[in-house]
């Protein structure tokens, strides 16, 4: 699925940015502080790989692809946000497993991915309750 540990983090960062844009445009108040999650992941990625790992043009391209996928189908903001959070849960797991298999998961990054996935698990639960 991923060509390198750096690529997995780039996709996760772009996906969090895409999630922020989708939730924001749907007027869903992201109580999670997703902007802080984005900032933390970007800082950790730069620390591991260097500033080129968060190149804005590459991030825009990746995020645009993810947003386009999110925006296919249902236009209901709650259902779209639910789709975003389901995708993020899967991506958190995939990135965590991949980085762990590469023996490239520093303790702080391990904690970041786990705690951020936990936060988004709560949002997923709340969105499921809201969409009933």
C-alpha positions in Angstrom: 0.0 0.0 0.0 2.8 2.4 0.9 6.1 2.9 -1.0 8.0 4.2 2.1 7.4 5.2 5.7 7.7 8.9 4.6 5.0 8.3 2.0 2.6 6.8 4.5 3.0 9.9 6.8 2.5 12.3 3.8 -0.8 10.5 2.9 -2.0 10.6 6.6 -1.2 14.3 6.7 -2.9 15.1 3.5 -5.9 13.0 4.6 -6.2 14.9 7.9 -6.1 18.2 5.9 -8.8 16.8 3.5 -10.9 15.8 6.5 -10.6 19.2 7.9 -11.8 20.8 4.6 -14.7 18.4 4.2 -15.9 18.9 7.8 -15.3 22.6 7.7 -17.2 23.0 4.4 -20.0 21.0 5.8 -20.2 23.4 8.7 -19.4 20.7 11.2 -17.5 22.2 14.1 -14.5 20.0 14.5 -14.2 20.0 18.2 -11.1 17.8 18.0 -8.7 20.5 17.2 -7.9 18.9 13.9 -5.7 21.9 13.0 -3.5 21.0 16.0 -3.5 17.3 14.8 -2.3 18.5 11.4 0.3 20.7 12.9 1.7 18.0 15.2 1.9 15.4 12.4 3.6 17.9 10.1 6.2 18.7 12.8 6.8 15.0 13.5 7.2 14.3 9.8 9.6 17.2 9.3 11.7 16.0 12.3 11.9 12.5 10.8 12.4 13.3 7.1 13.0 17.1 6.6 10.9 20.0 5.4 10.5 18.6 1.9 8.2 15.9 3.4 5.5 18.6 3.8 5.9 20.3 0.5 2.8 22.4 0.1 2.2 21.6 -3.6 2.5 17.9 -3.0 0.2 18.2 0.0 -2.4 20.1 -2.0 -2.3 17.4 -4.7 -2.6 14.6 -2.2 -5.4 16.4 -0.3 -7.3 17.2 -3.5 -7.3 13.5 -4.4 -8.6 12.5 -1.0 -11.2 15.3 -0.9 -12.4 14.2 -4.4 -12.9 10.7 -3.1 -14.7 12.0 0.0 -17.1 14.1 -2.1 -18.2 11.4 -4.5 -21.7 10.1 -3.8 -23.7 11.5 -0.9 -23.8 15.2 -0.4 -25.3 15.2 3.1 -22.7 16.9 5.3 -23.2 14.5 8.2 -23.0 11.4 6.0 -20.0 12.8 4.2 -18.3 13.4 7.6 -19.1 9.9 8.7 -17.5 8.6 5.5 -14.4 10.7 6.2 -14.1 9.4 9.8 -14.5 5.8 8.7 -11.7 6.3 6.1 -9.4 7.9 8.7 -9.9 5.0 11.1 -8.8 2.6 8.4 -5.9 4.8 7.4 -4.7 5.3 11.0 -4.6 1.5 11.3 -2.8 1.0 8.0 -0.2 3.7 8.6 0.4 2.4 12.2 0.8 -1.2 11.0 3.0 -0.3 8.1 5.3 1.9 10.1 5.5 -0.7 12.9 6.4 -3.4 10.3 9.2 -1.2 9.0 10.6 -0.8 12.5 10.3 3.0 11.9 7.8 4.0 14.5 9.3 6.3 17.1 7.5 6.2 20.5 6.1 9.7 20.1 4.8 9.0 16.7 3.3 5.7 17.9 1.5 7.7 20.7 0.4 10.4 18.3 -1.2 8.0 15.8 -2.9 6.0 18.6 -4.3 9.0 20.5 -5.4 10.8 17.3 -7.1 7.6 16.1 -8.8 7.4 19.5 -10.1 11.0 19.2 -11.5 10.3 15.8 -13.1 7.1 17.1 -15.2 9.3 19.4 -16.2 11.6 16.4 -17.1 8.5 14.5 -19.4 7.3 17.3 -21.0 10.8 17.6 -21.5 11.0 13.8 -23.1 7.6 13.8 -25.5 8.7 16.6 -26.3 11.9 14.7 -27.0 10.1 11.4 -29.6 7.7 12.9 
